[in-house]
Every structure is written in C-alpha cells, then in structure tokens.
Amino acid sequence: PNQGRLKTIVNNQIYQQVYCIGGSTNGTIFMSKKGDALMIHTPPEITKEFLEDIKELGVPVKYIFASNEAHETHVGACKAAFPDAKLITPKPCVEALKACAPVDGTVEDHLEILERDFGFTKMFRADDNVHVGADRSFIVELYGDDDRLKGKNALFVAQCGYGNFHKFDFGLAPFGTLAGFNGGRYFRMFYWAFTKKHDAVNPYWKHMVQSVDDLNLAVFQHGHPIRGPDTKERLLKFYVY
C-alpha cells in the first residue's frame, strides 16, 4: 500500500510516492523537459489519492516504466488508469510483463526519447555481471525549478539490491536489509536474492557514481534521496558489500 502522498523531490521534474513494506519502495514520477508529459517509473498502488496528485501536476502520463518483473504488482492498474501511456520495460522483462499489461516497447529502444524528453543521459545495466534483475540506473540531467540544481546531474539508483534508509526497520530486517547499519549510509537490500557476483558489486557501484559529473542529487527506487554538492563523496563512502 501507498504511504502518504506524492512528494516533491525537484519541483517540476521529479516526484516520488512511497509504497510497499515499511515504505521500502518509491514510485518515481518524472516531468518532461517541456513540462508537457509525465513518466511513472515503478508504479505504486493506483489509489484515488495518487490519481488526484498526478492530476494536480496538470499534464498527461505519456510513459509507464516498469523497472523489472519484481515490480509488476501495480503495472496493470497503472496502464488501466492511463490507457494512452506507453508501457516500456527492459528487454529481458518483456515476456514477464506481458502477463500484466500489453508492453509497447523496450527501454533500450527508447533511450533517445528518454534523453530528449526526460534528461536520461546515460544508462547503467548490471544484469550481465552483477545482478539477477534486469533493472537499470540512470544519470538524469536536472532541469526543474530549483536554481541550486539546474544544469547539474542526478543519479537515479533504480535497481533492486540497493537502497538508502535513515533508520532500522524491523519490517525489512527479515529480508536481509541492513537499514540503519551505519547511520543511514548506503546498504545492500534483499542482497542475496539479487546478486550473482559478490565481488563485482562494489566496482559496479563505484563505476556508476564516478561516471556522474556535477552530481548534486541521488534518487533511489528504494529509500531516501541525498542532496548537495557532496553527493558523490557521500555515495563513494557508502557501504555496499
């Protein structure tokens, strides 16, 4: 179930709806550069309140981005609520997602559109050498209504197995979560379920973080955002494995 209402991360660009066990997952909503369309990444529960919050943003939902087959729960309801939106997912997830709703295309085939319309300038994929899941993370250009961030970059950490929580949560602990282990620093989440090569996790994480210039924001599919000019420094110190 959803927890609370839609939160603004970057005004007129990035919003998040917290949902799932212990508030462990975020549905992330992106406003397009032109301010004329929305993309819902990892749909949360499609409630009356969520639909009201989306309507409040004032523009249509153009894309529904299903991050992987582990986050398919609300995809069908989201597609029903926004029938004109195109459902996209990573190539390895297409067959699994077809059981939820008609898939209109793959993320890989929409990279140019994601960059042009939503500022997704680089994609990271770890399924070949690190993770079981096919979900992807991205560098996102910041163009919303925040002069401190405009023109800089965010890292959208949208892969299962990663998260950032500020306190220990007993609801998540049985699943192997190390929330609060080191004062809110980065931790491994559902780790054993999603990792193929343990010794590849840290190099992959460092590669992602070090690839982002002018990094001033980290937004997580699982957990709380991190802000400020020291975002890269903080992320490189985070505990992963």
N, C-alpha and C positions, 0 to 999 in steps of 0.2 A: 504493500500500500504506500501511497504518497505520504510524505511528512512535511507539513507546512505548505506554503505557496511558492510560486516561482520567484527565484532570487536573481537579482541583477548582479552579474559579475563585471561586465563592462557595458555601460549604458549604450543602447542602440547597436549592440553587437553580440554579446554573449550572456546567456541566462541559464540557470540550472534549476531543475526540480528534483529534490531529494526523494528517494524511494527505496524500497527493499528492506531486508532485515537490518535492524539497527541503523537505518539511514545509510547503508553501505554503498549505495549506487546513486549516480546522478544521471538524469536525462538532461542533455545539454542542447540548448536551442541557440542557433546562430542566425543573426540578421544579416542579409546580404549587404555588400558594399553600397549598392544603390538604395538600400533601405526599402526594397520593394518585394522581398520574399524572405521566407524562413526555412531553415532546415532543422529537423528534430533528429538529434543523434541519440540513439539508445532510448526509445520511447518509454516514459514512465507510465503509471496507470492513467488511463484516459478518463478522468473524473470531470464532473461538472465544473469544479473549481479550476482545474487545469485548462479546460476549454475556454473558460472565462478569461484566464490570464493570457492565453495565446491570442484570443480575440482582441484583448486590450493592446497588444503590440501593433495591431492595425494593418497587417499585411498578410497575404496568404501563405500557407505552408506549401513549398514547392518540392521539397525532398524529405523523405524519411530515410535515415541512415541506420540500418541495423548492423551493429558493430560485429556481432558474431552469433552463432546459434545458441549460445548460453544466455543471450539477452533477447530472446524471441517472444517472451511472455506477452508483451503488450503491443507487438507489431501489428497483429491482425486488427485489433481495436483501433489502433492509430490510423491504419490505412482506411478503415471504415469511416472514421471521423473526418479524414482528409482524403477523399477518394481521388481528387485531382493531383495529389502529390505523387511523385515518382519514388518507388521503393528501391533503394540500392543497398548492396551488401558486398563484402569481399568475395572474390571468385570462389574460394573453397567453401563458402557458406550458402551458395545459391540453392542447391538442392534441398538442404535442410530448411531454409526459409520459405521455400515454395509451399511447405505444409501449413504455413501461417497466412500467407497472402501472396498474390502474384508479384513476382520480382520483375522490376522494369529494367534493371541493368546492374552492372558491377561497379564497385568503387574505382577499380583500376581503369575502366573505360570512361570514367567521369572526372579524372584528375584535372584536366584542363578547365572544366567547368567549375570544379571546386576551388581552383586557384583564382580564376577570373571573377567569380561571383562571391566567394566566401573567404578569400585570402589564405587558403590552404596551400602553402608554397612548397612543402616537402612532406613526403610520407615515409614513415618507418614501419618496416614489417619484420617481425621476429619469428614467424612460424617456421621458417626454413631451418633455423639453427638453435632456437632458444625455447620457444613455446609450442604447446599443443594447439592453442587457439589461433585463429586467423585474423584477429582484430588488429587494427593499425593505430599508430600515434602520428601526430602531425605538428609541423611548425605552422603557426597561424599569424598572419600579419594583423596588427592591431590598428583599426581604423574607426572605432566607436567614439562616443562623445566623452573622452577623457584625455585632456591635453597632456597629462603626465605619461600616457601610454601610446598615444597616436604616433604611428610611424615606427614603433618598436615591435617586438615579436613575443608571442606566447608559445609555450609547449603544451599541446593538448595531449595529455597522457591518457589514452583511451584503450588500454589493453588490460585484460584480466590478469591478475597476478601482481598488479601494482596498485598502491593506494596511499593516501595521506590522511591520517586521522589524528585528532588532538588529544584524545583520551581513550583509555582502555574500555572496550565494550564487551561485556560478558555475552551478549547475543552473537558476536562474531567470533569470540575466542574458540569455540568448539571446532570452527572450520580452519584453524591454523593461523588465524590473524594475529599479528604482533602489534596491534594498535596500542599506542602509548608506551611501547617498549623503551623508547628513547626520547621521550618528551615531544612527541608529535613529528619526529623525523620520519622520512620515507621508510616504508616497511613492505615486506612481501605478504601478499594476501592470497588465500586459497593456493598457496605456493606449490604444494606437491601435485595438485590437480592440473596445473598449467605449465609446469616446467619440464623440458626434455633434457637440456644440458645445463646442469647447475653452474658449471664453470664459465658458461657463456653469458650468464645473467648480468654480472657487473660490467663486463666490456660493452655489452649492448646498451645498458643504461647510460654509461659514460659517453658512448658514441652519440646517443640521442642528445644529451644535454650539451655536449661540446659542439654540436652542429648548429646551435642556435646563436646567432649574433643578436646583440641588443635585447637579450632575454629579460623581460620585466614581469612576466606572469606565467605561472604554471597552473593549468586547469586539469582536474582529474575526473575520469569517469567514476572512480572510487575515492571519495574523500574530499577534503577541503582545498580550495585554491591557495596559492602562495603568490605574494605580490612584492614588487620592489626591485630596485636596480641590483640587489644582491641575490636575486632568484637563482642564477646559475651557481653561484658559490654555495648557496644553501643546498641545492639539489645534488651537487657533487660530493657533499659531505654526508648525504643521506645513506642510511643503512639499507642495503638490498639483500645481500647474502653473506 
